[in-house]
Amino acid sequence: SCIGVLHLLEHEEEYVFTLPSAYARSILTIPWVELGGKVNISCARTGYSATVTFHTKPFYGGKVHRVTAEVKHNPTNTIVCKAQGEWNGTLEFTYSNGDTKVIDTTKLPVIRKKIRPIANQGPLESR
């Protein structure tokens, strides 16, 4: 499977993550892409890791774009947060202290990515 690395320079953190599978659906009518499978994210510096499961839609009924997730603090083997919802819609987070938070991804501000000019990018980088 493919592995990505995300550097958060302002926090001096490095996250290593796998990528979900992409499935082409309805190729004879209106095609769309569905994500499926497990994504693992980890940060050695903080000791946190997460598993995000992209659930594929059942053949009959069911919702599309569903995800569930779990965040763990590895040194203490403690689950600190669970999440569920749609990755492109509403996500509900439940924390170990009982707090909950709901995020509507459709209402989040769009932040343009900062990228280096192609001439300054390495051979494995991608815009």
C-alpha positions in Angstrom: 0.0 0.0 0.0 1.0 3.6 -0.5 2.5 5.6 2.4 2.4 9.4 2.8 4.3 11.6 5.1 3.0 14.9 6.4 5.3 17.4 8.1 3.7 20.0 10.4 6.6 22.3 10.6 5.1 24.7 13.2 4.6 21.8 15.6 7.8 19.9 14.6 5.6 16.8 14.0 5.8 14.1 11.3 2.7 12.0 10.5 3.1 8.8 8.5 -0.1 7.5 7.0 -1.5 4.9 4.6 -4.0 5.7 1.9 -7.5 4.2 1.3 -8.5 2.3 -1.8 -10.5 4.0 -4.4 -13.3 2.2 -6.2 -14.9 3.3 -9.5 -18.7 3.0 -9.2 -21.6 3.2 -11.7 -19.3 3.4 -14.7 -22.2 2.7 -17.1 -24.3 5.6 -15.7 -23.0 8.5 -13.7 -19.6 7.5 -12.5 -18.3 8.3 -9.0 -15.4 7.2 -6.8 -15.9 5.6 -3.5 -13.1 5.3 -0.8 -12.8 2.0 1.2 -10.5 0.3 3.6 -8.4 1.3 6.6 -6.0 4.2 7.0 -3.4 4.2 9.7 -1.9 7.5 10.9 0.9 7.7 13.4 3.2 10.4 15.0 6.3 9.0 16.7 7.0 12.3 18.4 3.6 12.6 20.2 2.9 8.9 20.6 -0.5 9.3 19.1 -2.0 7.1 16.3 -5.3 6.8 14.6 -7.1 4.2 12.5 -9.7 5.6 10.1 -12.0 3.1 8.4 -13.7 4.1 5.1 -16.9 2.0 4.8 -18.1 1.1 1.3 -21.8 1.4 0.7 -23.7 -1.9 0.9 -25.3 -3.1 -2.3 -28.8 -2.3 -1.1 -29.4 0.7 1.2 -26.9 2.3 3.5 -25.1 5.6 3.3 -22.1 6.6 1.2 -18.8 8.2 2.3 -19.1 6.8 5.9 -16.1 6.7 8.1 -15.3 5.6 11.7 -12.1 6.5 13.5 -10.3 5.9 16.7 -7.4 7.9 18.2 -5.0 6.2 20.6 -2.3 7.5 22.9 0.2 4.6 22.4 2.4 5.0 25.5 -0.7 4.6 27.8 -2.7 2.4 25.4 -5.6 4.8 25.9 -8.3 5.5 23.3 -8.7 9.3 23.6 -11.3 9.9 20.8 -13.7 8.1 18.5 -15.3 9.6 15.4 -18.1 8.7 13.0 -20.0 10.2 10.2 -19.3 11.1 6.5 -15.8 12.3 5.5 -17.3 14.9 3.2 -20.2 15.8 5.5 -20.9 15.8 9.2 -18.5 14.1 11.7 -19.2 13.5 15.4 -16.3 13.2 17.8 -16.6 11.6 21.2 -13.7 12.1 23.7 -12.7 9.8 26.6 -13.9 12.4 29.1 -17.4 12.3 27.6 -17.3 15.5 25.6 -18.6 15.5 22.1 -18.0 17.8 19.1 -19.7 17.9 15.7 -18.0 19.3 12.6 -19.7 20.0 9.3 -16.9 19.7 6.8 -19.0 21.5 4.1 -18.8 24.7 6.3 -15.1 24.6 6.9 -13.1 27.4 5.2 -11.1 26.4 2.2 -7.4 27.0 2.8 -5.2 27.1 -0.3 -2.2 24.8 -0.1 1.3 26.3 0.0 3.5 24.4 -2.4 7.1 24.9 -3.6 7.7 25.7 -7.3 8.1 22.5 -9.3 11.8 23.3 -9.9 12.3 23.1 -6.1 10.4 19.9 -5.6 12.0 16.5 -5.2 11.4 13.6 -7.6 8.8 12.0 -5.3 6.8 15.1 -4.6 3.5 15.9 -6.3 1.4 19.1 -6.7 
